């Protein structure tokens, strides 16, 4: 019951911040982390998507990543929502 309430809280917090810039750190492997910046694009019943910022000098296509709310709960992914003034 406690975990379900926490998942609902994470889900509503992310839904309220759709369109805001975030810094996310995800575990890549053993003691390896990847830090990226992007914008929360959408929230769905089981997952949320983040549109990543790409460097201007690369001719890469837009990149999107998706994570489950359980990833945030278990701290596999850590999100920091940036202030709109920054």
Buried (B, 14 or more C-beta within 10 A) or exposed (E): EEEEEBBEEBBEBBEEBEEEBBEBBBBEEEEEEEEBEBBBBBBEEEEBBBBBEBEEEEEEEEEEBEBBBBBBBEEEBBBEBEEEEE
